[in-house]
Amino acid sequence: MPRLALYTFGVLQAPLADPSPATREFYAIGADVYRRIGAHPGYLARAEPAGGEQGVLFGADWGAWGEFAVPAWYGKGRTADTTALATTLSLWTDLGSAFDAVYTGLHRDALKRRHDWFERSRHPSHVLWWVPEDVTPTWQEGVDGLERLHAHGPVPRHFTFHQPFTPEGTPART
C-alpha cells in the first residue's frame, strides 16, 4: 500500500544558532511538536541526522533519506552558525492522518505564530507525494517536488493539503 511523503520548508528570520529568545522559543516549541507528531496515528517516520544535533543539516548523515538538499531559492547560510531554515521530511500512512497532525493541536498553534519565526514567502511551504511501501523518500525528491509545485501548481505527483490527490491520481479531499 502506498505511503504519503511530506516535505516542509521555511526560511527563518534568524539563524538556528541565534541565541535570541525567539530562536530558543522556536526550538522549545519544535521539540514539543516533534514529540506529539511522532505519537500521532498514521505517523511512520521522519528524517533525522544520525548525530541528532540541532542546527546541523548540511553534511549530516541522513541515512536512507539521502543527502540533505534545499530549494534553489534558499539563499542564506549553510554552516551550523549561519543556517536559517526549518525543514522536515516525514512519512505517513494516509492523507487524513498527516493533515490532522499538521492542522490540529500544538502544531496548529505553532502555525498561527509562523510569522514570528519565518520570513514571508511566495514559495509553497510544503509538498506531498505518494511513495511505494518499500521506498524511503529523499530530501532531493522533496526539493524537486516543492520546486515543481511552485512552478506548475498541484498535480497528482506533487500536491498540497489544500489540493490533494489519491495514490491513483484522482483529486482527493482532506
N, C-alpha and C positions, 0 to 999 in steps of 0.2 A: 504494500500500500504506500503511495507517495506521502512524503512528509513536506512540511512547509518550512522554507528558509526565510529568515527575516534579517535584513541588514539595515542598521540605522547609522546616520552620520550627521554630526553637527560641529560647527566651528565655535569654539569657546571665545569669550571676550578676553580672557586671560589665560596664560599657560597653565597647564596642570600643576606645575611646580610653584606657582604663585602662592605666597603664604597668606594671602588676604582672607578675611572671614568668609567672603562669598565662595572662594575656592574650597575652603575647609567644609563649608556647609554643603556644597555640591558633592564632595566625596562622602560625607556622612549620609546624606540622603541616598546617594547612589548605592552605598553598601546595603542599606535597608531595602532599597528597591530590588537589588540583585537577590537578596535572601528570599524575599516574598515571591518574586517571579520564579525563582528556582524551585519553589514548592507548589507552584500553580499547576492545576490539572492541565495536561496537554503539553507541558514543557518537557523537552527531551534533553537538551544540552546547549551550551554556549561556548564560543571560542574563548579560551583563557591562555595566557602565555605560561609556559612551563615554569618560569620563575615566580609568577604571580605578583610581580612588582607593579604598583600603581604608577601610571605615567610612562611606563616602558612599553612602547608599541612597536616602533621601528627596530628591526634587528632582533626582536624576541623570537623564541622558538614557539610557534603556534601549532606544531604537530600536523595532524591531518587537515587542519583548517587552512593550511598553506601560508605562504609568505604574506606578511602584512602589507596592505595596499590602501591607498586613499584616492578619492576622485581627483581629476585633473584640476578642478577649481580650488583645491586646498592649497593655500599659499603661505601658510605660517610654518613654524619651526618643526624640525624633525628629530631634535635631541631631547633627552629627558628633561632638560631645563626649559626648552622652548616650545615643545609640542602643545598645541592649543586646540585639541579636538576631543570629542567623545564619540565613540562608535561601538556598536555591538554587532555580533553575528550569532544568531541563535537558530535552533531547530525545534519545530513544533509538530504535534500530531495533526492539527487541523487549524483552519482559519478562525473559527469561533473562539477557541482557547487562547490563541495569540491575541486576538482583538480584545478579549476580556482582560487579559493580563496588562495590556498597554493602556486601555481606556477606563480602568476602574482602580479603586484603591489608592495606594500611595503613589504609584506611577502616574496616575491621573493628576494627583495633587502636584507632583513634580512638573508635569507637562504645563500646568497652569502657570508655573513660575519660570518656564524655559527662557524667557527674555531677560531674567536676572543673570543668567549664566551664558547664554548663547547669542551669537550675532544673528541678526535677522538675515534671511537668505531667500533668493528667488529659486533656489535649487530644492528638490524634494529632500525630505529628511529620512525617508525610509523606502525600501523596496522589498517586495515579497516574490518568491517563485517556488515552484514545486520541484522536488528532487526525488529520485528513486529511493526506496527504503535503505539500500545499502550504500548510499552516497553521503559523504560529508561535504557540505558546501564550503567554498573557499572565499577568502577575503577578496580575491580578484574577481570572482563571479559576482559578489555583492557590489563591488565598484562598477563593474561593467553594466550590471542591471540598473544601478542608480543613474549612471550616465545616459543609458538608453532611455530610461524613463523620463529624464529631463529633456532629452532631445525629441522624443517621439510620443510621449504620453503612455498611459497604461495599455498593455496588450497581454494576451494570455501567458506569455513567457516572463514578463516583468510587470508587476502591478502594485497597487496600493490597497490599504484597508478600505478606502472610500470607493475604489473601482476594482474590486477583486474578481478573480476567475477561479473556476474549479480546476482540478488536475486535468480534466478533459478539454479545457479551454473555453468553456461557456461562462458567461457572466454569472457571478455569484452574489449572495447577499451576506452581510455580516450582522 
